[in-house]
Amino acid sequence: MRPARAKIRATAEKQRIRTTMTNPHPDDATSVTIQATDISCLDGLWEVVDAVARERRYLAFLQAPPREATQAFYRTLIKQDLCLFVALRGGQVVGWCDILPLNGEARAHVGVLGMGLLASARHQGIGAKLLEATLQKARRKGYLRIELTVRTDNKPAQSLYARFGFTTEGVQRGVLRVDGNFYDAYAMALLFS
């Protein structure tokens, strides 16, 4: 065998082993992989954002922005190497988590967290895995404060955030209006030491 072919095969074998170790059953529909968002995920990501938004309980918008606009937005964020992760089950996007920077030099150390999971992917530890990966990257990128807003009636999300060290800083009364009903939200934050 030629040395170049042997090297290519060895590299391919290492990649196969690495993939197998991170996801022992890559074809198993119940296994979940957390990975940095890339352009191959954009259709699935849009679908998940839209599905979560249409539940009318978890996001500030009630349906995803147009697909093309959303994909252009995420392409820009990917190029900037921001903190964007997706959860894949059976090769399909089932959730996302991102931490995006705030504008202004005085707030360059602050990121805003957003995340969501399909209903079928909740209460399985996937959100915790997404949050962990995203927070790790945010810390590596030099963020010192991560902020989020969560509805006061979303107890599972509040519990998840508290497990990761987020604390409630205040209540935003009547900050969300859905179908004529007003909802309060907690402002929560995590400070990296």
Helices and strands as residue ranges (DSSP letters): H 3-22, E 32-36, G 39-41, H 42-54, H 67-79, E 83-89, E 92-101, G 105-107, E 110-117, G 119-121, H 126-140, E 145-151, H 155-163, E 167-178, E 181-191
